């Protein structure tokens, strides 16, 4: 049995055995543990950034530290990166 490892932006499961595991992106949290983004949310993050730069671990940490609400705002339609 695997642990649920949701995407920090959309909340979909990215754990081992899930449909999204193969292309997930991860970064370490400053307080320990990891944060995950599914490939689709990662691509949206890059698009919002103009595609110029690969999102940094710090970008992923900001999403993780602020939870799903910031992911919704950044990637969904309530603001932007």
C-alpha positions as CSV (number, residue, x, y, z in Angstrom):
1,X,0.0,0.0,0.0
2,X,1.4,3.4,-1.0
3,X,1.1,6.7,0.7
4,X,-1.1,9.4,-0.9
5,X,1.2,11.9,-2.5
6,X,-1.0,14.6,-4.0
7,X,0.0,17.3,-6.5
8,X,0.4,20.5,-4.5
9,X,-1.6,22.5,-7.1
10,X,-4.5,20.2,-8.2
11,X,-4.5,17.6,-5.4
12,X,-4.5,14.6,-7.7
13,X,-2.6,11.5,-6.4
14,X,1.0,11.2,-7.8
15,X,2.1,8.3,-5.6
16,X,3.8,5.1,-6.9
17,X,1.3,3.1,-8.9
18,X,-0.9,6.2,-9.8
19,X,-1.5,7.3,-13.3
20,X,0.4,10.5,-12.7
21,X,3.5,9.0,-11.0
22,X,5.6,8.5,-14.2
23,X,5.9,12.2,-14.9
24,X,5.6,13.9,-11.5
25,X,8.0,16.5,-10.3
26,X,9.2,16.8,-6.8
27,X,11.2,19.1,-4.5
28,X,12.2,18.9,-0.8
29,X,10.4,21.0,1.7
30,X,12.5,23.2,4.0
31,X,10.9,21.6,7.1
32,X,11.3,18.1,5.7
33,X,9.4,15.9,3.4
34,X,8.7,16.5,-0.2
35,X,6.2,18.4,-2.4
36,X,4.9,17.0,-5.7
37,X,3.4,18.5,-8.9
38,X,1.8,16.5,-11.6
39,X,3.2,17.0,-15.1
40,X,0.2,19.0,-16.2
41,X,0.4,21.5,-13.3
42,X,4.2,21.7,-13.7
43,X,3.7,22.6,-17.4
44,X,1.1,25.2,-16.4
45,X,3.6,26.7,-14.0
46,X,6.2,26.9,-16.8
47,X,3.7,28.5,-19.1
48,X,2.7,31.1,-16.6
49,X,6.4,31.9,-16.2
50,X,6.6,32.4,-19.9
51,X,8.3,29.0,-20.5
52,X,11.7,30.8,-20.1
53,X,12.9,29.0,-17.0
54,X,12.3,25.7,-15.4
55,X,10.5,26.2,-12.1
56,X,13.0,26.2,-9.2
57,X,12.7,24.1,-6.1
58,X,11.9,27.4,-4.3
59,X,8.9,27.8,-6.6
60,X,7.7,24.3,-5.6
61,X,8.4,25.0,-1.9
62,X,6.2,28.2,-2.1
63,X,3.3,26.2,-3.5
64,X,3.9,23.5,-0.8
65,X,4.1,25.9,2.0
66,X,0.9,27.7,1.0
67,X,-1.0,24.6,0.1
68,X,-3.6,23.9,-2.5
69,X,-5.1,27.4,-2.4
70,X,-2.0,29.0,-3.8
71,X,-1.9,26.3,-6.5
72,X,-5.4,27.1,-7.5
73,X,-4.6,30.8,-7.7
74,X,-1.4,30.3,-9.6
75,X,-2.5,27.7,-12.0
76,X,-6.2,27.9,-12.1
77,X,-7.5,31.3,-12.7
78,X,-7.3,33.4,-9.6
79,X,-4.0,35.2,-10.2
80,X,-0.8,34.0,-11.6
81,X,2.9,33.3,-11.2
